[in-house]
Amino acid sequence: MWFLTKVTRYRMHGLSLAAYASLFCLLGTLTIIGGCPSTCVCAGTDAVCNDQSTASLRLIIAQLPQGICILQLSRNNLSALEPGIFSSVSSLQSLDLSSNNFSVLHTRAFSNLSRLERLDLSSNPLLELPADLFSELGKLTELVLSDTGLHALSTDLFQSLTQLQRLDLSLNRLTSLPRGLLGGLQELTWLSLAANRLRNVQRAEFEALSELQSLLLVGNPWECNCSLVEFKHWLEWMLYRGGQVDALECSLPKGLWGRDIRTVPAEMFSHCVRDSFPPCSRGPDGQEPGGDGVPDCVRQRYRAVSVRRAAATVVVAGVVCGIVCVMMVAAATYGCIYASLAAKYQREKNGKVHKRPPDGSEEKDLEQEEKRELLPVIARETEVIPYVEVVLSREVCV
């Protein structure tokens, strides 16, 4: 009632809506400051409760205002989180629990935090993480799990984090990435796997990360052998589309120690094509096709993309070239026959002594005689004697 009375009074003095909005913000800030625990420092919607190793976490959370958005609980020597402990501060958008003493977290430790966007669990001695630990954090965009000592991760750990954009798994003891671990992170743009114990990874685990722009891989004992060739190709593709990769330095074999695998020529892995044939290479008789021992599916896979997609062009070009060649041969044959006949006719004509006839009748008879002598010769050359005889008979009749 007091507030409505004040608003009515301000309206009578002609205050704008902006003044009312400012008044609401001021009242909200006063409410948050007034509800800040004595062991914390509050400013607006932020609460910093670091370095309070003797304070009770439940007591701190109980005294926090409901409108709090950012909460820092770093370096408090916390060792456990009770299920649903953050239910009273469901408005949280950022939660920092780094540098505590968590070794095991309950599955429902982060329940009722559906608005949470950033979670920092770094520098905790975590032994393992439950598969459903982040199942209620669908709006999480950043997750920090660095320096936690994790040596294995559950396949379904990140499946519910469909909006995650940044994931930090550095400074752990991971020796491998389970199949499907990163499959649901289509929005991921930044990923750090630095300073783990990874020797090789599968390309298929990263192909789903279509939005990935930055990848950190330094500090792992990578074995630059055939098992890493496909991942090398994927790194080259990521760089081609504008992504960034720090370094993938080889530890084995000794000849490649310290070298970035991206600088190693592809020819050094050419033997890997023969050593790792896929199952598709087997024919009906169980034998691998190809006289050189390389299956057709492998051969096609390692051909250049421009060659693999040019089959139609090759066929069309072959047909056109064939037609042109046939036309050229036909034209050349016709020209040769015509030239031969013309030359022979000229020779025979030059070999005869022609006398000018006294009158036109004898000249006509002479021309008829020359035609009779010449036509059998042409017929023999072109093998059309029956046709010539018909023409000759018509000429004689005329």
C-alpha positions in Angstrom: 0.0 0.0 0.0 2.9 2.4 0.8 4.4 1.8 -2.5 1.1 2.4 -4.4 0.6 5.5 -2.4 4.1 6.8 -3.5 3.5 5.9 -7.1 0.2 7.8 -7.1 1.9 10.8 -5.5 4.7 10.7 -8.1 2.1 10.4 -10.9 0.4 13.5 -9.6 3.7 15.3 -9.9 4.0 14.2 -13.6 6.9 11.7 -13.3 7.5 9.5 -16.3 7.5 5.7 -16.5 11.4 5.8 -16.6 11.3 7.2 -13.1 9.1 4.3 -12.0 11.5 1.8 -13.6 14.5 3.4 -11.8 12.6 3.2 -8.5 11.9 -0.5 -9.0 15.6 -1.2 -9.7 16.6 0.8 -6.6 14.2 -1.2 -4.4 15.5 -4.5 -5.9 19.1 -3.5 -5.2 18.3 -2.5 -1.6 16.6 -5.8 -1.1 19.6 -7.8 -2.3 22.1 -5.8 -0.3 20.0 -6.1 2.8 19.9 -9.9 2.5 23.6 -10.4 2.0 25.2 -12.8 4.5 27.9 -11.3 6.8 30.5 -13.7 5.4 30.0 -12.5 1.8 30.4 -9.4 -0.3 27.3 -8.5 -2.4 27.0 -6.0 -5.2 23.8 -5.9 -7.1 23.0 -9.4 -8.2 26.5 -10.7 -7.4 27.6 -12.4 -4.2 31.2 -13.3 -3.5 31.7 -15.8 -0.6 35.2 -16.9 -1.2 37.8 -18.0 1.4 35.2 -18.8 4.1 36.5 -22.3 5.1 34.8 -22.2 8.5 31.4 -21.0 7.3 28.5 -23.3 6.7 27.4 -23.6 3.1 23.8 -24.2 4.0 23.8 -21.1 6.2 25.3 -19.0 3.5 22.8 -20.1 0.9 19.9 -19.7 3.3 20.8 -16.0 3.8 21.2 -15.2 0.1 18.4 -13.2 -1.6 16.3 -15.1 -4.1 17.2 -12.7 -6.9 20.9 -13.5 -6.8 22.4 -14.3 -10.3 26.2 -14.8 -9.7 27.6 -16.7 -6.8 31.2 -17.4 -6.0 32.1 -20.1 -3.5 35.7 -20.6 -4.3 38.4 -21.8 -1.8 36.0 -22.7 1.0 37.2 -26.2 1.6 33.8 -27.7 0.7 33.8 -31.5 0.4 30.1 -32.2 -0.3 27.0 -30.8 -1.9 23.7 -32.0 -0.5 21.0 -32.8 -3.1 18.9 -29.7 -3.9 21.1 -27.4 -1.8 20.7 -24.6 -4.3 16.9 -24.8 -4.5 16.5 -21.5 -2.7 18.6 -19.6 -5.3 17.2 -21.1 -8.5 17.8 -17.7 -10.3 21.5 -18.4 -10.4 23.2 -17.9 -13.8 26.8 -18.4 -12.8 28.2 -20.6 -10.0 31.9 -20.9 -9.1 32.8 -23.9 -6.9 36.5 -24.0 -7.9 39.4 -24.8 -5.5 37.4 -26.7 -3.0 37.7 -30.3 -1.8 35.0 -32.2 -3.7 35.8 -35.8 -4.5 32.3 -37.1 -5.2 29.2 -35.1 -6.3 25.6 -36.3 -5.8 23.6 -36.8 -9.0 21.1 -34.1 -7.8 23.7 -31.6 -6.5 22.7 -29.1 -9.2 18.9 -29.7 -9.3 16.6 -26.7 -9.6 19.3 -24.7 -11.4 17.6 -24.7 -14.8 18.8 -21.1 -15.5 22.5 -21.8 -14.8 24.7 -20.7 -17.8 28.2 -21.1 -16.3 29.6 -23.7 -13.9 33.2 -23.8 -12.6 34.3 -27.0 -10.9 38.0 -26.6 -11.5 40.8 -27.5 -9.1 38.8 -30.1 -7.2 40.0 -33.7 -6.5 37.1 -35.3 -8.4 37.4 -39.1 -8.8 34.4 -39.4 -11.1 31.3 -37.6 -12.2 27.8 -39.2 -12.2 26.4 -39.7 -15.7 23.3 -37.6 -14.8 25.1 -34.8 -12.9 24.3 -32.1 -15.5 21.0 -33.5 -16.7 19.0 -30.4 -15.4 21.4 -27.8 -16.7 20.0 -27.5 -20.2 20.9 -23.8 -20.6 24.6 -24.2 -19.6 26.9 -22.5 -22.1 30.2 -22.8 -20.2 31.6 -25.7 -18.1 35.0 -25.7 -16.5 36.4 -29.1 -15.4 40.1 -28.4 -15.5 42.6 -29.6 -13.0 40.2 -32.1 -11.4 42.2 -35.3 -11.8 39.6 -37.0 -13.9 40.9 -40.1 -15.7 37.6 -41.2 -17.3 34.3 -39.7 -18.4 30.9 -41.3 -18.8 29.6 -41.4 -22.4 26.3 -39.7 -21.5 27.9 -37.0 -19.2 27.3 -34.1 -21.7 24.3 -35.4 -23.6 21.9 -32.9 -22.1 24.1 -29.9 -22.6 22.9 -29.1 -26.1 23.6 -25.3 -25.7 27.2 -25.7 -24.4 29.7 -23.4 -26.1 32.8 -23.7 -24.0 34.2 -26.9 -22.4 37.5 -27.0 -20.5 38.9 -30.5 -19.8 42.5 -29.5 -19.5 45.0 -30.6 -16.8 43.4 -33.9 -16.1 44.4 -37.6 -16.6 42.3 -38.5 -19.5 43.8 -41.3 -21.6 40.9 -41.6 -24.1 37.6 -40.1 -25.0 34.6 -42.5 -24.9 32.7 -42.9 -28.1 29.8 -40.4 -28.3 31.1 -38.2 -25.5 31.0 -35.0 -27.7 28.2 -36.2 -30.0 25.5 -33.9 -28.6 27.6 -30.7 -28.4 26.6 -29.2 -31.8 26.9 -25.6 -30.4 30.4 -26.1 -29.0 32.9 -23.4 -30.2 35.8 -23.8 -27.8 37.3 -27.0 -26.4 40.4 -27.6 -24.4 42.0 -31.1 -24.0 45.4 -29.7 -23.1 47.7 -31.4 -20.6 46.0 -34.7 -20.4 47.4 -38.2 -21.2 45.8 -38.7 -24.6 47.8 -40.7 -27.1 45.3 -40.8 -29.9 41.7 -39.9 -30.6 39.2 -40.9 -33.2 38.1 -38.5 -35.9 34.5 -39.6 -35.6 34.3 -38.0 -32.1 34.9 -34.5 -33.5 33.0 -34.6 -36.7 29.7 -33.6 -34.9 31.4 -30.4 -33.7 30.4 -28.4 -36.7 30.6 -25.0 -34.9 34.0 -25.7 -33.2 36.4 -22.7 -33.8 39.2 -23.3 -31.3 40.8 -26.5 -30.1 43.6 -26.9 -27.5 45.6 -30.1 -27.7 49.1 -29.2 -26.4 50.7 -31.2 -23.6 49.5 -34.7 -24.5 51.8 -37.6 -25.4 50.5 -38.1 -28.9 51.6 -41.1 -30.9 51.8 -40.0 -34.5 51.1 -43.4 -36.1 48.4 -44.7 -38.4 45.7 -44.4 -35.7 46.1 -40.7 -35.7 46.1 -40.1 -39.5 42.3 -39.6 -39.8 42.4 -37.1 -37.0 45.2 -35.3 -38.8 43.0 -35.0 -41.9 40.2 -33.6 -39.8 42.5 -31.0 -38.2 43.5 -29.9 -41.7 39.9 -29.5 -42.6 39.2 -27.5 -39.5 42.0 -25.1 -40.3 40.8 -24.8 -43.9 37.4 -23.6 -42.7 38.9 -21.0 -40.4 39.3 -22.8 -37.1 42.3 -22.6 -34.7 44.4 -25.4 -33.3 47.3 -24.7 -31.0 49.6 -27.8 -31.5 49.6 -31.5 -31.7 53.2 -32.4 -30.9 54.3 -36.0 -31.5 55.9 -38.0 -28.7 56.3 -41.2 -30.7 57.9 -42.4 -32.8 61.3 -40.9 -31.9 61.9 -39.6 -35.4 58.9 -37.3 -35.0 59.4 -36.3 -31.4 58.4 -32.7 -30.8 57.1 -32.1 -34.3 53.5 -30.9 -34.9 51.7 -33.6 -36.8 50.3 -31.0 -39.2 53.8 -30.4 -40.5 54.5 -34.1 -41.1 54.2 -34.9 -44.9 51.3 -37.2 -45.8 53.7 -39.5 -47.6 55.1 -40.6 -44.2 51.7 -42.2 -43.6 51.2 -43.7 -47.0 51.7 -47.2 -45.6 48.7 -46.7 -43.3 46.4 -47.2 -46.3 47.5 -50.8 -46.8 47.8 -51.5 -43.1 44.2 -50.6 -42.1 41.7 -51.9 -44.7 38.1 -51.4 -43.7 35.6 -54.3 -43.8 34.0 -52.9 -46.9 37.0 -54.1 -48.9 36.0 -57.7 -48.8 34.4 -59.2 -51.9 31.8 -62.0 -52.2 34.6 -64.6 -52.1 36.2 -63.0 -49.0 39.2 -61.7 -51.0 40.3 -58.1 -51.1 39.8 -56.7 -54.7 42.5 -54.9 -56.5 45.6 -56.5 -58.1 47.9 -54.2 -56.1 46.4 -55.3 -52.7 44.6 -52.0 -52.1 40.8 -52.4 -51.8 38.6 -50.3 -54.1 36.8 -48.5 -51.2 40.2 -47.5 -49.8 41.5 -46.4 -53.2 38.4 -44.3 -53.8 38.6 -42.8 -50.3 42.2 -41.5 -50.8 41.6 -40.1 -54.3 41.4 -36.4 -54.7 37.9 -35.0 -54.2 38.0 -33.4 -57.7 38.8 -36.8 -59.2 36.1 -38.7 -57.3 33.4 -36.3 -58.5 34.5 -36.1 -62.1 33.2 -39.4 -63.4 30.4 -37.8 -65.4 32.8 -35.3 -67.0 35.1 -38.1 -68.0 32.4 -40.1 -69.7 31.0 -37.1 -71.6 34.5 -36.0 -72.7 35.2 -39.6 -73.9 32.0 -39.7 -76.0 32.6 -36.4 -77.6 36.2 -37.2 -78.4 35.1 -40.5 -79.9 32.6 -38.9 -82.2 35.1 -36.3 -83.3 37.7 -39.0 -84.0 35.2 -41.0 -86.1 34.3 -37.9 -88.1 37.9 -37.1 -88.7 38.7 -40.6 -89.9 35.7 -40.6 -92.2 36.7 -37.2 -93.6 40.3 -38.3 -94.1 39.2 -41.5 -95.9 36.9 -39.7 -98.2 39.6 -37.1 -99.0 42.1 -39.8 -99.8 39.8 -41.7 -102.1 38.8 -38.5 -103.9 42.4 -37.4 -104.4 43.4 -40.8 -105.7 40.6 -40.9 -108.2 41.3 -37.4 -109.4 45.0 -38.0 -109.8 44.4 -41.2 -111.7 41.9 -39.6 -114.0 44.3 -36.7 -114.6 47.1 -39.1 -115.5 44.9 -41.0 -118.0 43.7 -37.8 -119.5 47.2 -36.5 -120.0 48.4 -39.8 -121.6 46.0 -39.6 -124.5 46.5 -37.4 -127.6 43.4 -35.6 -128.4 42.6 -34.3 -131.8 40.1 -31.6 -132.5 37.3 -33.2 -134.5 36.2 -31.5 -137.7 32.6 -31.2 -136.6 30.5 -31.3 -133.4 29.2 -34.9 -133.9 32.6 -36.4 -133.8 33.5 -34.4 -130.6 30.3 -35.7 -129.0 31.2 -39.3 -129.9 34.7 -38.7 -128.5 33.3 -37.5 -125.2 31.0 -40.5 -125.0 33.9 -42.8 -125.6 36.0 -41.2 -122.9 33.1 -41.6 -120.4 32.8 -45.3 -121.3 36.5 -45.8 -120.7 36.6 -43.8 -117.5 33.5 -45.1 -115.7 34.7 -48.7 -115.3 37.9 -47.4 -113.7 35.9 -45.3 -111.1 33.6 -48.2 -110.5 36.5 -50.5 -109.6 38.0 -48.0 -107.2 34.8 -47.3 -105.3 33.3 -50.8 -105.7 30.0 -49.5 -107.1 30.2 -51.2 -110.6 26.4 -52.0 -110.7 25.5 -48.4 -110.0 27.9 -47.1 -112.7 26.5 -49.5 -115.3 23.0 -48.1 -114.7 24.3 -44.6 -115.1 26.2 -45.6 -118.2 23.2 -47.1 -119.8 21.2 -43.9 -119.2 24.0 -41.9 -120.7 24.1 -44.1 -123.8 20.3 -43.9 -124.2 20.5 -40.2 -124.1 
